[in-house]
Amino acid sequence: MTTTTSLTSSIHSTCRRLSAFLLPVALAACAVPGMHMGYRAPDNSNPGGAASGDVTARADVYAVNPNLIARMTQEDQTLQAGLRSTAAGKLPRSGDDGYRYLIGPQDILRITVYNHPELTNPAGTANELAGRVVNSDGTFFFPFVGKVKAAGRTVEEVRDELSSKLGPFIKSPQIEVSVLTYRSQRVYVAGEVLRPSLITLSDVPIRITDAIAQAGGPLAGADLGSVTVTRANQTYNIDLYGLYYRGDIAQNVLLQGGDVVNVGEQRFNKVFVLGEVGRPNSLVMPRGRMTLAEALADSGGVNPFSAHSGQVFVIRDQPNSAKPAIYHLNASAPDALVLADKFNLRARDVVFVDAVPVVRWARVVNNILPTIDVLRPAINDISRGLPR
C-alpha cells in the first residue's frame, strides 16, 4: 500500500513538471514562425470580389484585375502629364525662348570705339586685348562718361548708353560692346555624372542636357527619372528619362546662373521581394519600368514547394494616407501572370508571397519536435512506472 501511494505521488509530481513544460509549448504553437499576411483571398470565380481578413483594417486592399490595371495605367499617364506641366510651367523650355545673356559682376567687357584708339586701348599696349571689369556693384568706369551700370543689362543696352553719352564729345561715335570673359554666372552639376562640374554661362544658352553632357554624361547608376534643378531656394523635378526615351522636350529646360543640377542615384529605387520565392532579395529598378512578373522571375519565381500562389501581394506606401495599399494577385492559374506583367511596380514597393497553410503548420511542428525530444525520457519513465 505504501509503495503504491509513493508511486502515485511520483506520477503526480512528474505530471506537474510536464505541465510546466508543455504549457509554454502549447502557447508557442499558436504563433506561426515567419511572416504571414493573415488574409483570405477572394473566390477565383470572382476576381474583383470583396476580400476578408484582419489585414483590411490595417490597409486598403485591392484585387489585381483588368479594371485595376486600366485604372492604374490612366493614373500613370496623368502623373506623367503632371510632371510635364510642372517642368514646362515653372522653368523655360527647350529652344532659345528669347534667351539674352545679362552682364553680371566680374564679367570683363571689351569696348571698341572706332577711330579712337585712346578710348579702345588706353594703355596703348600692342596686341593686347583691353577689357573693363564690371565691379561688384555692377558698374564700370569709362572716359567722358563716368560710371556706367552694366549688371542686369545686355551688351546692346550698354552700347546704346555709351553712344548716347559720348555724343557731345565725339561726332557720331561708332561703338561695339562684347563680353571678353564670362565670369559672373555659373551652373553647378553634381550627383551621378562622370565629372561633377562648374559650368560658366555665356551668350550661348545652356540647357540641362548640355550641362550634363559637359559634365561627362550620367553614370550607369544614375536615376534619370529623378533629376532636380534648384533655383532661388526652390527645387524642381526633371524627368530626363522622359526626354531621352519618350521625346518629352518639355523636360529640356534652360538653365540660369546659380542653378544647381543634381542627378540622383538609381540604387534608392529598389523593390523588395520577400516570402516564398526562390531568392528573397532587393532589386534595383532598371531605367524605365519593372513589372510584378519581372520582379518575381528575377527572384527565382514562386517556390513550388511552399508558396501559396493565390496569395501574391504588392505592399505600397500611400503618401496621403496613414494606411498602406495592398494589391492582391490570385496567381493560382498561370494566365494571371499576364496581369502581373501589366502591373507596374514603383520604387520601395514590397512584393510578398505567402506560404501555403500546411507549410506554416509544418514549421510549428518543427519548432515543437526538439522540445518533445527533450521530454521523451521523462515520458518513458512515467510509462514504465505506471501499473499494468
C-alpha positions in Angstrom: 0.0 0.0 0.0 2.8 2.4 0.9 4.6 1.5 -2.3 1.5 2.3 -4.4 0.9 5.6 -2.7 4.6 6.6 -3.2 4.3 5.6 -6.9 1.1 7.7 -7.4 2.7 10.7 -5.7 5.7 10.4 -8.0 3.5 10.2 -11.1 1.5 13.3 -10.0 4.8 15.2 -9.4 6.1 14.2 -12.8 2.9 15.3 -14.5 3.0 18.7 -12.8 6.5 19.1 -14.1 5.5 18.1 -17.6 2.6 20.5 -17.5 5.0 23.3 -16.6 7.0 22.4 -19.8 4.1 21.7 -22.1 2.0 24.8 -21.3 4.6 27.2 -22.9 5.0 24.8 -25.8 1.2 24.9 -26.4 1.1 28.6 -26.2 4.1 29.0 -28.6 2.3 26.7 -31.1 -0.3 29.5 -31.5 2.3 31.8 -33.1 3.3 30.6 -36.6 7.0 31.2 -37.4 7.9 33.5 -40.2 5.8 36.2 -41.9 2.1 35.7 -42.7 -0.3 38.1 -44.3 -3.4 36.9 -42.4 -5.6 37.5 -45.4 -8.2 35.3 -47.1 -8.2 35.6 -50.8 -11.5 36.2 -52.7 -13.1 33.4 -54.7 -11.3 32.6 -58.0 -14.6 32.9 -59.8 -14.9 36.5 -58.7 -11.5 38.2 -59.1 -12.9 41.6 -58.2 -14.9 40.4 -55.3 -14.6 41.6 -51.7 -11.9 40.1 -49.5 -11.9 39.4 -45.8 -9.3 39.3 -43.1 -7.9 41.4 -40.3 -5.4 43.0 -42.7 -8.3 45.0 -44.2 -8.4 47.1 -41.0 -4.7 48.0 -41.4 -4.5 48.7 -45.1 -6.5 49.4 -48.3 -6.7 46.1 -50.2 -7.3 45.9 -53.9 -7.6 42.9 -56.1 -5.4 42.9 -59.2 -7.7 42.5 -62.2 -8.2 44.1 -65.6 -10.2 47.0 -64.2 -7.4 47.8 -61.7 -4.7 47.6 -64.4 -6.7 50.0 -66.6 -7.2 52.5 -63.7 -3.5 52.4 -62.7 -2.4 52.9 -66.4 -4.6 56.0 -66.5 -3.1 57.3 -63.2 0.4 56.8 -64.6 -0.4 58.8 -67.7 -1.9 61.6 -65.6 1.2 61.6 -63.4 3.5 61.9 -66.4 1.3 64.8 -67.8 1.6 66.5 -64.4 5.4 66.2 -64.5 5.5 67.7 -68.0 3.3 70.6 -67.0 5.3 71.3 -63.8 8.6 71.5 -65.8 7.1 73.4 -68.6 5.2 75.8 -66.5 7.9 76.8 -64.0 11.1 76.6 -66.0 12.0 77.8 -69.5 11.7 75.0 -72.1 14.0 74.0 -74.9 14.8 76.4 -77.7 16.2 79.9 -77.3 12.9 81.3 -75.9 14.3 84.8 -76.4 17.4 84.0 -74.4 19.7 87.0 -73.7 22.8 87.0 -71.7 22.7 89.6 -68.9 26.0 91.1 -67.8 27.0 90.5 -64.2 29.7 91.5 -61.7 33.2 90.2 -62.5 32.5 89.9 -66.2 35.1 91.5 -68.4 33.8 93.8 -71.2 35.6 94.7 -74.4 34.6 98.1 -75.6 35.8 99.3 -79.0 35.3 102.9 -80.1 36.3 103.0 -83.8 38.8 105.7 -84.9 39.6 106.4 -81.2 42.2 104.0 -80.1 42.9 106.1 -77.0 39.5 105.0 -75.7 39.6 101.5 -77.0 43.0 100.7 -75.6 44.1 103.4 -73.1 47.2 101.5 -72.1 48.5 101.6 -75.6 49.9 98.1 -75.5 50.1 96.5 -78.9 48.5 93.1 -79.5 46.8 93.1 -76.1 43.0 92.8 -75.7 42.0 95.5 -73.2 38.9 94.8 -71.1 36.9 96.6 -68.4 35.9 94.6 -65.3 32.4 95.0 -64.0 32.8 95.9 -60.3 30.9 94.2 -57.5 28.3 97.0 -57.5 27.6 96.2 -61.2 29.2 99.3 -62.7 32.4 100.1 -64.6 34.2 103.4 -65.5 34.5 104.8 -69.0 36.3 108.0 -70.0 34.0 111.1 -70.6 31.0 109.0 -69.3 31.9 108.1 -65.8 30.2 105.2 -64.1 28.1 103.0 -66.3 25.7 100.4 -64.9 26.2 97.1 -66.6 24.8 94.4 -64.3 21.5 93.0 -65.4 21.7 94.6 -68.8 22.6 93.2 -72.3 25.6 94.4 -74.3 23.2 96.2 -76.7 21.8 98.3 -73.8 25.3 99.2 -72.6 26.4 100.1 -76.1 23.3 102.4 -76.6 24.1 104.2 -73.3 27.7 104.8 -74.2 26.8 106.0 -77.7 24.3 108.5 -76.2 26.7 109.9 -73.5 29.7 110.1 -75.8 27.8 112.1 -78.4 28.7 115.5 -77.0 32.4 114.6 -77.2 32.6 112.5 -80.4 30.7 113.1 -83.5 28.6 110.1 -84.4 30.5 107.6 -82.3 30.7 104.0 -83.6 30.9 101.7 -80.6 31.0 97.9 -80.2 30.5 96.2 -76.8 31.1 92.5 -76.2 31.9 90.2 -73.3 35.6 89.4 -73.4 35.5 86.9 -70.5 32.4 85.4 -68.9 32.9 85.1 -65.1 29.7 86.1 -63.3 27.2 83.3 -63.9 27.7 79.6 -63.1 25.8 76.4 -63.1 26.7 73.5 -60.8 26.3 69.9 -61.9 26.6 67.2 -59.2 25.5 63.7 -58.4 25.8 60.7 -60.6 27.7 62.2 -63.5 31.2 61.4 -64.7 32.8 64.7 -63.7 30.8 66.9 -61.3 31.4 70.3 -62.8 31.1 74.1 -62.5 29.9 75.4 -65.9 30.2 79.1 -66.8 27.3 80.5 -68.7 27.9 82.6 -71.8 25.8 84.1 -74.6 25.1 80.6 -75.8 22.0 79.2 -74.0 22.7 76.1 -71.8 20.0 73.5 -71.4 20.0 70.8 -68.8 21.2 68.2 -71.4 24.1 70.4 -72.4 25.2 70.8 -68.8 25.1 67.1 -68.1 26.9 66.4 -71.3 29.7 68.9 -70.3 29.9 67.0 -67.0 30.7 63.8 -68.9 27.2 62.4 -69.0 25.3 60.3 -66.5 26.8 57.3 -64.9 25.3 53.8 -65.2 23.8 54.1 -61.7 22.1 57.4 -62.4 18.4 57.8 -61.9 17.3 59.8 -65.0 13.8 60.0 -63.7 14.9 61.8 -60.6 17.0 64.8 -61.7 16.5 68.1 -59.8 17.1 71.7 -60.6 17.4 74.0 -57.6 16.8 77.7 -58.4 16.1 80.5 -55.9 15.6 78.1 -53.0 13.0 76.0 -54.9 13.7 72.6 -56.3 12.0 71.3 -59.5 11.9 67.6 -60.6 13.0 66.9 -64.1 12.3 63.6 -65.9 15.2 63.1 -68.2 14.1 59.5 -68.8 11.0 61.0 -70.4 13.2 63.3 -72.5 15.7 60.7 -73.7 13.4 57.8 -74.2 9.9 59.3 -74.8 10.9 62.5 -76.6 9.4 64.8 -74.0 11.3 68.0 -74.9 9.5 70.0 -72.2 12.0 68.5 -69.7 14.9 70.0 -71.6 14.8 73.2 -69.5 17.1 76.3 -69.9 19.4 76.9 -67.1 20.2 80.2 -65.4 23.1 81.4 -63.3 23.1 79.9 -59.8 21.2 76.8 -60.8 22.2 73.5 -59.2 21.6 70.4 -61.2 21.7 67.1 -59.3 21.4 63.6 -60.8 20.1 61.1 -58.3 21.2 57.6 -57.6 19.3 54.6 -59.0 20.2 52.5 -56.0 17.5 54.2 -54.0 14.9 52.9 -56.4 14.6 49.4 -55.1 11.8 46.8 -55.0 11.8 44.3 -52.1 10.8 40.7 -52.9 10.1 38.6 -49.8 8.3 35.5 -48.7 8.1 32.2 -50.6 10.3 32.9 -53.6 13.4 31.3 -54.8 15.7 34.2 -53.8 14.3 36.8 -51.4 16.2 40.0 -52.2 16.0 43.6 -53.2 16.1 44.6 -56.8 17.3 47.9 -58.3 14.7 49.1 -60.7 16.0 49.5 -64.3 15.7 52.6 -66.3 12.1 52.5 -67.4 9.7 50.2 -65.7 9.6 46.9 -63.8 6.6 44.8 -63.6 5.4 42.4 -60.9 6.1 39.4 -63.2 9.7 40.6 -63.8 10.3 41.0 -60.0 9.1 37.5 -59.3 11.1 36.0 -62.1 14.3 37.9 -61.2 13.8 36.5 -57.6 13.7 32.9 -58.7 9.9 32.7 -59.1 7.4 31.5 -56.5 8.6 28.4 -54.5 6.7 25.4 -55.9 7.0 23.6 -52.6 5.9 26.2 -50.1 4.3 29.2 -51.9 0.6 29.9 -51.9 0.3 31.0 -55.5 -3.1 32.5 -54.7 -1.6 34.9 -52.2 0.8 37.2 -54.0 0.8 40.8 -52.6 2.3 44.1 -53.5 2.5 46.5 -50.5 2.8 50.2 -51.3 3.1 53.2 -49.2 0.4 55.9 -49.7 1.8 59.4 -49.0 -1.6 60.9 -48.5 -2.9 58.1 -46.2 -2.0 56.6 -42.9 -2.6 53.1 -44.2 -0.6 51.4 -46.9 -2.2 50.0 -50.1 -2.0 46.2 -50.6 -2.6 44.8 -54.1 -3.6 41.1 -54.1 -2.9 38.9 -57.1 -4.5 35.5 -57.2 -2.0 33.6 -59.4 -3.4 30.1 -58.9 -3.8 29.9 -62.7 -0.7 30.7 -64.8 -2.7 33.1 -67.0 -2.8 35.5 -64.1 0.8 36.3 -64.8 -0.4 38.3 -67.8 -1.9 40.7 -65.3 1.3 40.6 -63.3 3.2 41.7 -66.4 1.0 44.7 -66.8 1.2 45.7 -63.1 4.0 48.3 -62.9 5.9 48.4 -59.7 7.1 51.6 -58.1 10.3 52.3 -56.1 10.2 51.0 -52.5 7.3 48.5 -53.2 7.3 45.3 -51.2 6.3 42.1 -53.0 5.3 39.3 -50.7 4.4 35.7 -51.5 2.5 34.0 -48.6 3.1 30.3 -47.6 0.6 27.6 -48.0 -1.1 26.7 -44.7 0.4 23.2 -44.4 3.8 24.7 -44.6 3.1 27.1 -41.8 1.8 24.1 -39.7 4.9 22.1 -40.6 7.1 25.0 -39.3 5.2 24.9 -36.0 5.7 21.2 -35.7 9.4 21.6 -36.5 9.7 24.0 -33.6 7.9 21.7 -31.2 9.8 18.5 -32.1 13.1 19.4 -30.3 11.1 20.1 -27.1 9.4 16.7 -27.4 12.8 15.0 -27.8 14.0 16.6 -24.6 10.8 15.4 -22.7 10.8 11.9 -24.2 13.0 10.3 -21.4 10.6 11.7 -18.7 7.6 10.4 -20.6 9.2 7.0 -20.9 9.9 6.9 -17.2 6.3 7.7 -16.4 5.1 5.0 -18.8 7.4 2.4 -17.2 6.3 3.3 -13.6 2.5 3.0 -14.3 0.9 -0.2 -13.1 -0.2 -2.6 -15.9 
